[in-house]
């Protein structure tokens, strides 16, 4: 996965996979689901989910150490500076897919198909424009941010 999002309110770490609309792995179809092409986004996210489930304790320990190093160096993101540690955090087993560079027309044409393909594999699928700086995880589905799990189970 490309990044880890630490949600301070729920004390949860999320694996986030980043893609742009030009990535061919997003264009899975019912026909392609029958193939064993491991470059498809659904299979990629499934592998991430399996990895997280198998190594959850190690991942938590690793990111707790990363947090402490960044804290000592004074380079924590501003939203995490209020924390002393990640000791009480859990690691969400299902990753989030964040697709950037999206025009609303593309989202309208592609989101239903992608959401259907990923609803049992991912925590959610978020569609954003040119910038992903305003990334956050809502408690429930909002425009262009689809949550597939019951919020923060």
QUIHU-V616612 format. One record per residue. RES is the residue in one letter. PHI is phi in radians with two decimals (none if undefined). NEAR is the number of other C-alpha atoms within 12 Angstrom. D_FIRST is the distance of its C-alpha to the first C-alpha in Angstrom with 1 decimal. Layout:
BEGIN
res=RES phi=PHI near=NEAR d_first=D_FIRST
res=RES phi=PHI near=NEAR d_first=D_FIRST
END
This chain:
BEGIN
res=X phi=none near=24 d_first=0.0
res=X phi=-1.56 near=17 d_first=3.8
res=X phi=-2.71 near=18 d_first=5.9
res=X phi=-2.03 near=28 d_first=7.9
res=X phi=-1.88 near=32 d_first=11.0
res=X phi=-1.74 near=34 d_first=14.1
res=X phi=-1.60 near=26 d_first=16.7
res=X phi=-1.16 near=25 d_first=20.0
res=X phi=-1.11 near=20 d_first=22.2
res=X phi=-1.77 near=21 d_first=20.6
res=X phi=0.94 near=22 d_first=19.3
res=X phi=-2.26 near=27 d_first=15.9
res=X phi=-1.72 near=36 d_first=12.4
res=X phi=-2.09 near=38 d_first=9.9
res=X phi=-1.43 near=36 d_first=6.1
res=X phi=-2.15 near=35 d_first=5.9
res=X phi=-1.77 near=33 d_first=5.0
res=X phi=-1.76 near=30 d_first=7.8
res=X phi=-2.48 near=32 d_first=10.6
res=X phi=-1.99 near=27 d_first=14.3
res=X phi=-1.14 near=28 d_first=17.2
res=X phi=-1.40 near=14 d_first=18.0
res=X phi=-1.32 near=17 d_first=15.1
res=X phi=-1.12 near=14 d_first=17.2
res=X phi=-1.16 near=25 d_first=14.5
res=X phi=-1.36 near=32 d_first=15.3
res=X phi=-1.71 near=25 d_first=18.9
res=X phi=-1.41 near=29 d_first=19.1
res=X phi=-2.37 near=20 d_first=22.6
res=X phi=-1.02 near=14 d_first=24.6
res=X phi=-1.13 near=10 d_first=25.9
res=X phi=-1.23 near=19 d_first=22.6
res=X phi=-1.11 near=19 d_first=21.5
res=X phi=-1.38 near=13 d_first=24.2
res=X phi=-1.44 near=14 d_first=22.7
res=X phi=-1.88 near=13 d_first=20.5
res=X phi=-1.30 near=16 d_first=18.4
res=X phi=-1.38 near=17 d_first=14.9
res=X phi=-1.55 near=20 d_first=13.7
res=X phi=-1.27 near=27 d_first=14.2
res=X phi=-1.12 near=37 d_first=11.6
res=X phi=-1.13 near=39 d_first=13.2
res=X phi=-1.25 near=26 d_first=12.9
res=X phi=-1.09 near=30 d_first=9.3
res=X phi=-1.17 near=38 d_first=8.6
res=X phi=-1.12 near=29 d_first=11.4
res=X phi=-1.10 near=23 d_first=10.1
res=X phi=-1.10 near=30 d_first=7.1
res=X phi=-1.07 near=31 d_first=10.0
res=X phi=-1.07 near=19 d_first=12.3
res=X phi=-1.09 near=22 d_first=10.4
res=X phi=-1.08 near=26 d_first=10.3
res=X phi=-1.06 near=21 d_first=13.9
res=X phi=-1.30 near=15 d_first=15.0
res=X phi=-2.26 near=17 d_first=13.8
res=X phi=-1.00 near=24 d_first=14.0
res=X phi=-1.12 near=19 d_first=16.8
res=X phi=-1.13 near=16 d_first=15.3
res=X phi=-1.11 near=25 d_first=12.1
res=X phi=-1.04 near=31 d_first=14.6
res=X phi=-1.07 near=21 d_first=16.9
res=X phi=-1.05 near=19 d_first=14.5
res=X phi=-1.26 near=29 d_first=13.5
res=X phi=-1.16 near=26 d_first=17.2
res=X phi=-1.17 near=18 d_first=18.2
res=X phi=-1.02 near=19 d_first=15.9
res=X phi=-1.01 near=29 d_first=17.6
res=X phi=-1.11 near=22 d_first=21.0
res=X phi=-1.12 near=16 d_first=20.6
res=X phi=-1.11 near=20 d_first=19.7
res=X phi=-1.12 near=22 d_first=22.5
res=X phi=-1.08 near=14 d_first=25.0
res=X phi=-1.43 near=12 d_first=24.2
res=X phi=1.27 near=13 d_first=24.6
res=X phi=-2.08 near=15 d_first=21.3
res=X phi=-1.20 near=20 d_first=19.8
res=X phi=-1.04 near=16 d_first=19.0
res=X phi=-0.97 near=13 d_first=22.3
res=X phi=-1.22 near=14 d_first=21.1
res=X phi=-1.85 near=22 d_first=20.4
res=X phi=-1.11 near=20 d_first=23.6
res=X phi=-1.33 near=13 d_first=25.5
res=X phi=-1.66 near=23 d_first=23.8
res=X phi=-1.52 near=19 d_first=25.2
res=X phi=-2.83 near=25 d_first=22.3
res=X phi=-1.89 near=29 d_first=19.4
res=X phi=-1.00 near=21 d_first=21.7
res=X phi=-1.79 near=19 d_first=22.1
res=X phi=-1.45 near=27 d_first=18.5
res=X phi=-2.00 near=30 d_first=16.9
res=X phi=-2.01 near=38 d_first=13.3
res=X phi=-1.11 near=36 d_first=12.9
res=X phi=-1.30 near=34 d_first=12.3
res=X phi=-1.85 near=38 d_first=11.2
res=X phi=-1.33 near=44 d_first=8.1
res=X phi=-1.86 near=46 d_first=9.4
res=X phi=-1.73 near=49 d_first=9.5
res=X phi=-1.97 near=46 d_first=10.9
res=X phi=-1.86 near=38 d_first=13.2
res=X phi=-1.78 near=30 d_first=15.1
res=X phi=1.17 near=23 d_first=18.5
res=X phi=-1.63 near=26 d_first=20.0
res=X phi=-1.55 near=20 d_first=23.7
res=X phi=-1.02 near=18 d_first=25.2
res=X phi=-1.06 near=15 d_first=26.9
res=X phi=-1.12 near=22 d_first=23.7
res=X phi=-1.04 near=27 d_first=22.3
res=X phi=-1.05 near=16 d_first=25.6
res=X phi=-1.45 near=15 d_first=25.6
res=X phi=-1.94 near=25 d_first=22.0
res=X phi=-1.13 near=33 d_first=20.7
res=X phi=-1.08 near=19 d_first=23.0
res=X phi=-1.14 near=20 d_first=21.9
res=X phi=-1.15 near=35 d_first=18.2
res=X phi=-1.03 near=36 d_first=18.6
res=X phi=-1.10 near=21 d_first=20.9
res=X phi=-1.22 near=29 d_first=18.6
res=X phi=-1.89 near=35 d_first=15.6
res=X phi=-1.07 near=26 d_first=17.8
res=X phi=-1.70 near=24 d_first=17.8
res=X phi=-2.00 near=29 d_first=14.1
res=X phi=-1.94 near=38 d_first=12.3
res=X phi=-1.22 near=40 d_first=13.5
res=X phi=-2.99 near=43 d_first=14.2
res=X phi=-2.33 near=48 d_first=14.0
res=X phi=-2.04 near=42 d_first=15.0
res=X phi=-2.00 near=42 d_first=16.9
res=X phi=-2.30 near=31 d_first=17.9
res=X phi=-1.36 near=24 d_first=20.2
res=X phi=-1.11 near=18 d_first=20.2
res=X phi=-1.92 near=15 d_first=18.9
res=X phi=-1.90 near=19 d_first=15.9
res=X phi=-1.14 near=11 d_first=17.8
res=X phi=-1.60 near=15 d_first=19.1
res=X phi=-1.12 near=27 d_first=15.9
res=X phi=-2.78 near=30 d_first=16.8
res=X phi=-1.92 near=34 d_first=16.5
res=X phi=-1.32 near=26 d_first=20.0
res=X phi=-1.27 near=20 d_first=21.7
res=X phi=-2.54 near=21 d_first=22.6
res=X phi=-0.99 near=21 d_first=22.2
res=X phi=-2.30 near=16 d_first=23.4
res=X phi=-0.91 near=16 d_first=24.0
res=X phi=1.18 near=32 d_first=20.9
res=X phi=-2.31 near=30 d_first=18.7
res=X phi=-1.82 near=34 d_first=18.8
res=X phi=-1.74 near=34 d_first=18.3
res=X phi=-1.65 near=30 d_first=18.6
res=X phi=-1.66 near=25 d_first=19.1
res=X phi=-1.07 near=16 d_first=22.2
res=X phi=-0.92 near=17 d_first=21.2
res=X phi=0.83 near=24 d_first=20.1
res=X phi=-1.10 near=17 d_first=21.7
END
